[in-house]
Amino acid sequence: MLKLRAPLFALVASVLISACGFHLAGYYEVPEELRQVNLVIPADRPSGVRTHLTSLLEINGIEITDTANYRLEVLDENIRRRSLSTSIRADTVEYELIGTAHFSVSNRAGELLITNREVRAERVFNNNENTTARDALQSQIERALEEQLAQQIVRQYLSLK
């Protein structure tokens, strides 16, 4: 009897989790007509979003091909840092990192379906007097912001259908 409890519990838990619509972060239901896309990000422009976007599309079974019916073009992307709060001595206590990207989606006929839409992600972090730690933290947060921007772009692309 005890040997049956663990598998039975696992079966019931997995049925309940799948019934409520739970899915792993980054995985989306992709309609058949959106399973191919022509991803356009100029090769001469540095892009932190490119890697995350490419991997997110591939994970979700979306093939990146020049012959796709839809063209997803990342027009620009930017991450900027601003001082959020300062101490009495005018030293920055907190920084805010703001990531933005603009993208468009068009069909094969060139008709714009999404026109120059902006996605945005923000994070606040405390200024650490240890420069190496602060720079490493900022770099880590920038990668997370790029990933969030890529997720927003994919979700909006998938909202076409």
Phi, psi and omega in degrees: 000317180296328180292335180276338184296313183297310178296323179295318178298316179297320179295313180296317180297317181292325177294316180296317181295316181289330180291331182275358177092009180297138171212157181295147179300137179093350178258130184230155171283127184246117176299148183307317184290348179254011185282000174225139179213147173263104181272122182240112172224117183309129183295334182278354180256127177299137182219118174279336182283331185308308183299313181295318182294314179300313182293321179295319177296315181294318179302325182269012175075023178262117182279133177266114184211149180289343184263013183290159178284342182237145179241120178253113184244121174273112187281318175197164177210152185203140170235125180234156181242137175225152178285127184261320177213152183233160178273180178299327180276011180069021173275142179288128179263319180228143174245154172239129174258130182237119178253134176225152173214144176245137180215161176225153175232131177229160176269180184300330180282355180090003179286126181285123178262326172230123186250116173041054181275141179260136168244151189215143175218145184224149174213143177250139174217152181281143177285126178256132182293340175283106186302318181297316179295318180297315181295320179295318178296316179299317179298318178296317179293321178299318177298319179295321178295318178299320178295318178297319178298316179298318179297318179296320179297314180297316179301319181288326174299315181291342179284356178296332181241000000 
